[in-house]
C-alpha cells in the first residue's frame, strides 16, 4: 500500500532527483576541498607544489659577479716582439694603398693586422678598433703598437709597429711605402696618442 502511495505521488522521481543532487553536491565539495588544499600548500611552500615543496631551498651566498675585463688575455712571450718586428720588416717597401690589405698595397691598420695574424693573433681591421682592443703601456717595447690621432680624420686614425729606439714601421700615406719613421718627433710626434700592448689570443 505504501508502494502504491509512493508511485501515485511520484516520490520515486523525487527520490531519484534527491540522490542525483546529493551526489553532485559531494563531487562539488570534493573539488572545492582539493582546490583549497592545493592553494594552502602553495602558500606554505612559497609557490612550489609537489616534490619541490618538500625539498628545502639552500641559499648560497656569492660574491659580486666579475665583469669581463678588457685585454684580460695573457701578455705575449717576451721574444714575440722580435718576431713581430721581423715580420713587419718583411713588408718594408710595399706601396701604401688606402683600404689595401695585400703586398700589392696596404694601409696602416691592415699592415698591423697581417703582421699579428702571422703569429696567430687576430686584431680588428681599423686603427681605432685596434686601439680599443689593446692595453695601454707607458713603456713601449718592440712589437707594441703606437697610435696617432687627427691625421686624415679626427680621432685615432693611424697605427704603426714600434721597433725600439723611438722608431716605428708603418704604412704612412698615399704615394709612400711601408717604411721606418720616428714615433716621438716630427709629424708623427705631433699626432702621437700612446702605445698599446697586444695580448695573446
Buried (B, 14 or more C-beta within 10 A) or exposed (E): EEEEEBEEEEBEEEEEEEEEEEEEEEEEEEEEEEEEEEEEEEEEBEEBEEEEBEEEEEEEEEEEEEEEEEBEEEEBEEEBBEBBBBBBBBBEEBBBBEEBBEEEBBBBBBBBBBBBEBBEBEBBBBBBBBBEBBBEBEEBBBBBBBBBBEBEEEEBBBBBBBBBEBBBBBBBBEEEBBBEBBBEEEEBEEBBBBBBBBBEE
